[in-house]
Amino acid sequence: MHLEPLRSRKADRELSHWRTMPPEQPLELLHRYPLFRTTDPDQLIHGHLGPYGALRGEVGNRDGFAAWGNLLLLPSIALGFGGSTVATSVEYSEVPQYRFQVARRGAAEISVGGVATTIDRDHASIISPGYLHRIACSDDHDRLSLALNARAVERTAMLLLGVKPKIPLAFDIATDLRNPHARYLQDLLGFLARQFDSDAASLPPLVVRELEQAVIVAFLRANRNSLSHLLESDGREAALYEIHRAEQYIEANWDKAITIDQLVAVTNVSARALFKSFRKFRGYSPMGFAKSVRLRHARRMLANIPGLSVTDVAFRCGFGNLGHFSKDYREAFDELPSQTQSRAWQS
């Protein structure tokens, strides 16, 4: 994705200066990935937002103005967090990604292709590739922004359906966050931000890839689009032997990222059919099965490989969050990972 930050030396000096100043709004999300801090409205529009397609902008009040932005770049998605102390309005050129905007504080009006919608606590917005758009924010506003590689989103939709859609993928501009699927996406983005804000070791690549995949699937389910009626339809079920093929693949590749592409290739059925049949015949999803396989391998490592910490084992087995790993492990084996390890090496 074309989201690489472009910063001048002046901007870098300004960023260094801001790091010594307590911002009025705590930068609680993505604070380890600062992009800019500025008290200069002109620098915001032309210096910081210009590389991301900003054409022109206005600031309601230059007195007391401050703005900030953080940006996490991953292979198929990017997560941004930014805001300002006073009302701003910025016009952007066409973007090459899908963008999902969620207000964290205050509100904003987003206009896409002449259609306007408001984002606030209960409403989010989608900006689709190829559209000019305008974002007008209230005073004391900040928001979380998700950018998704358009090809990755469209390919995931095709894999879920099992066929190339006859109509192009197009999203409604507005999303009701009170919808359970939309709430799940919002919670997932918050979890992703917290994971990368953690001071723990870097997430294993397989965890990052599976998290990206989960975000893209959740994005397709959370936001109404031209393929929603197909994605939500029953469709055919996978046969038991096809489920077994998927399980064999997961068993053999538990230490690698388990992706929709690979499961579809192995079973020759749509991801939607596979997920549906896993839930019906197994009572869990393919990723739920992968988690159980990885927990078994973690138990074996804790009991048989000396010198490994619980964190080492969790990361080797594809768990990026130590707290979640301990909880899942205890539910599976009725003891904590540390208890398995202690008992093995005391005997």
N, C-alpha and C positions, 0 to 999 in steps of 0.2 A: 504494500500500500504506500502511497506517496504521502507519508506523514512524518518524514524525518524533520526534526526541528532545525531551523536555520537561525542561528543567533550571532549577532555582531559582537565585537569586543566591548562596545558600549553597553550592550544588553547584559553581557556576562558580568561587567563591573557592577551594573545596577542590581543584578541578581545577588551578587556577593554582599552588596550593601543591605538588601532586603533581608538576608539571612540573619543579620544582627538586629533586626527590628521586630518587635512583637506585632504581628498583623492583628487587625481588629477582629477578623473572623478566623478562628482556628482552622488550619489547613489539615483537617483530620483525614482526608482521603488522598491516597497516592502521594503522601508527603515525601517519600523517598525518590520521587521522579519529578522534581521541579522543572518547569519549562520557562516561566517568566514571573517576575514581580515588578510592578511599575506604578508610579504615581503620575506619569505623564500620559494624558489621553492620546496624544499624537503618536507616541511610541507604541501604545497598545494597538492602534489600528494598523499603522504602517510597518512597525518594526516586528511585532510579535504575531499578529493575526494575519498579516499580509501573506506570508508563506503558506497559509492554510486557506487561501481563497478570499480573504476580506477585500472588498472593493472600496468601501467608504463607510464612515461611521460618525455618530454623534454622541456626545456626552451631555447629560442633563445639567450637571453642575461640576465645574472644574475644581471648586473648593472642596477639599477633603476627599478627592478622588484617589482611589487605590484599586488595583486589579491584580489578579493572580491566576496562574494556570499550572496544572500538573498534567503530565502525559506519560502513560505506560504503553509501549509499543510491543505487540506480540505478532507472530507471523501472519495470522488471519484476522485479528481484531486489534483495536486500540481502545484504551479506556482513558478518558480525560475528566478532570475536575477543575472547575474554574468559577470565578465570580468577580463581583465588583461592589464597591460601597455605594455607588450612585447609579442612577438609571443610565443605560447605554443602549444604543441601537446600531447594529452592524449589518451591512448587506454583503452577501457572499456570492461568488461565482458558482458554477455547477460543481458538485463534488463527485468524485469517482467511487464513493462508498455509500452504503446505507448508513444513516446516522439516527440513533435513538437518543432522545433528549429527555432527561428527568430532572425536574426542579428539586433541589434539596432545601432551599430557602427562598422565600419570595416567589415571584411568578414571572413569566415571560410570554410574549406573543410571538409565535413563529409563523411566518408566511412563506408558503411554498407554491410556486406556480400560480400566484394570485389567490390562493386559498389560505385563510388564516385560522389558527387554533391557539389556545392558551395552554401552557404547561404550568401545573401547580402540584399540590400534594396528591391530587387524585387523577391527574391527566398528564400523559406524556405525548411525545410527537415523533413522527418518522420523517426524515428527509431522505428522499430517494435519489439515486445517481441521475445526473443530467439536468437538475433543476436549479435555477437561481433561487435564493432564499434570503430572508431577512429575520434577524432575531432581535427583538426589543425587550430588554430586561428591566425589571423594577429596581428601585433602590435596594441595597443590601440583598443581592441575589447571588446564589451560586447553584450550579447544576452539575450532574454527572452525565457524561456523554459517551456513548458507545458507537464506535465506527467499525463496520464489518466489511471485509472484502466482498465485493459484489459477486464475483465468480464463485467464491466459497459458499455464499448463501444460496445462490441459484443451483449449484451442484448438489448441495445438501437436500434441497427441495426435490430434486430429481431422484436422488437415492432413496428418499423417504417414499416417494410415489412408485418407484420402480420403472418409470418410463419418462421420456422427455415430455414435459407439458406442451400442449398445443397452444397455450396462451402464455404471454410473458408474465413474469412475476411483477406485480404492482401492489404497493401497500397503501392503505388509508393513511391520511396524514395524522389522525388523532387516535390515541389509545387510552382506554379507561383503565387506570391502574387498580381499580377495585375488582377487575377480572382476576380470578385466581391464577391463571397462566401469566398475566402481566405482573402480578405480585411476586410470583416465583422468579421471573426474570430479574426483577428489581432486587430481590433478596440475593440471587446468584451473583449479580454485579457487585453488590456490597461485600459478599463473601470473597470474591476475586480481589477486590481492592484491599481488603484487610489481609489477605494472604500475602500480597506483594508488599504491603506496608510492614509486615512482621519483620523482626530482627533475626528470625531464624535463618537457617541456611537456604540457599536458592532452591526453588522448587525443581524437582527432577523434570527433564524434558517430557517424559510420558505423561506426567500430571498436567503440565501446561497444555499439551496437545489435547488431552481429554477434556480439560476445562474449556478450551476454545470450542470444541465440538459441542459440549453441553450448552454453551452460550448461544451458538448459532441455531441449534434445534429449539431452544427456549424462545429465541427471537422470532422464529417462524410460527410458533404456537401462540405467542402472546399478542401478536399484532395482526389484525385483520388484513388479508391480502387476497389477490385474485385466485389463489390456489387453496384458500382455507377450506372451501367445501370439499375439495379432494383430499386434503391432508386429514380432515376430520371424519371422512367417510369410513365405513367398516373395512371395505376391501377384502381380499382373500386372506386366509390364514396360512401360515407356514406348516408344513407337515412335521411330524415328530422327528423324522430322520434329518430334516433340515435344521431343526433346533439342535439335534445331537451334533451335527457338523459344526455349528457355531460353538457349541460347548467344547468340542475337541480342539478347535482353533484357539479358543481362549485359554484352555489348559496348557497348550503348547507354547503360547506367546504371552503368558501372564506378566512377564517382566518388560513388555513393550507396550506402547500405546495401542489400545483397542479402538479402532476407528470404524465408522459406518461404512466407508469404502471397502475395507477389508472384509467385514461381515457379509456385505452384499455380494462381494466377489466369491467368497467361500460357499455361501448357501444358494446363490442365484435366485434369491427372492428379495423383494423390496424391504427396506429397513422398517417401514411401517408394519408390514405383515409379520416380520420377525419379532418386533417389540410386542405386538399384540399377542402373538402366540406364546412368547415367553411368559407374559403376564397370565394368560389363560391356563397353560399347562404346567408352568413352573412356579407361578406366584411371585416372580421377581423379573427384573429387566436383565438384558445381557450384561449391563455394567454392574448390576447387583450380583450376578454370577461371578463376574471378574473379581469383584471385591471379596467374595467368599474364598475364591481360589488364592488370592493374594494373602488373605489372612492365614490360610493354612501354611503357605510358604513362610510367612513371618513367624508362625509358631515353631516351625521346624528350625529356622535360623536361630531363634532365641534359645532353643533347647540344645542346639548342636554346634554352634559356631562361637567360640570364645572371642572376647575382645570387641564385640560389636555392641554399641549402645542401642537403647530402644529407638532413639532418633535415627541412627544409621539403618536399622532394620526397617523402620517405617518408610523412609525415603527409598530404600532399595526395592521395597515391595509396592511402590506407587502410591503412597499416602503422603500428601503434602502438608497435612495438618495433624500435629501430634495429639492434640486433644481429641479430634475425631477418630484417629486411629485407636487410641486407648479405649474410647467408648465402644467402638465397633468390636474391638478385640474382646472386651469384657462381655458384651452381649453374646458373642460367638462361643467363648470358652469359659465363661463364668469366673474369670480371673483377669487381673491386669497383666500387661506384657512383662512388667518388672517382676511380678510374682512367678511367672513361668521361668524367667531367666534365673532368678534366685534359687528356685527349687532345683533346677537342672544342675547348677554348679555347686550346690551344697551336698548333693547326693554322692 
